[in-house]
Amino acid sequence: MQTIQLEKEIMNEMIANNGKSLLQLSSEQPVMLVFLRHFGCTFCRAALAEISARKDEFESTGTSIVFVHMSDESTAGKYFNRYKLSHPIHIADPECRFYEAFGLVKGSFNQLFGLNVWIKGFQEGVVQGHGIGIKQLGDGFQMPGVFLIMDGEVREQYIHKSASDKPDYAKLINCCGVG
């Protein structure tokens, strides 16, 4: 019970760019909360591209997409625009407080730079064209994650085991009869 209370308190502190708290947003409709790595990360950009390409599909289920990032508004806006995510709902968390509250940890060497990460990085960065970027604002060791939240409760989650993991966003949305 205490954990749920803590989550609701944290969700109430998480104020999006539209002025609403995550708690309020999740009481209006299901929320797919996407914690991003720094915007210089190839895998962050790949995630933005996939979500952008499938945004209408996800939102057709009645689910709102909310991003959490470690950057300032200007940097975030540049990347959201680059990936044609117009007027996205997002929450800035430069201190990574919310990442930590949701159990997202700092990555180990293997999670961030292991052989599989390099192979997938080449695939996403060079072959798929997301580029091999340099670290932007934020913690380069911070791991990402995705959570489906309804009425202030986490109903499903995907915690990355490596920086290169690709969540099944549709499966997350469909977990609770949302889709």
Secondary structure, 3 states (H helix, E strand, C coil): CHHHHHHHHHHHHCECCCCCEHHHHHHHCCEEEEECCCCCCHHHHHHHHHHHHHHHHHHCCCCEEEEEECCCHHHHHHHHHHCCCCCCEEEECCCCHHHHHCCCCECCHHHHHCHHHHHHHHHHHHHCCCCCCCCCCCCCCECCEEEEEECCEEEEEEECCCCCCCCCHHHHHHCCCCC
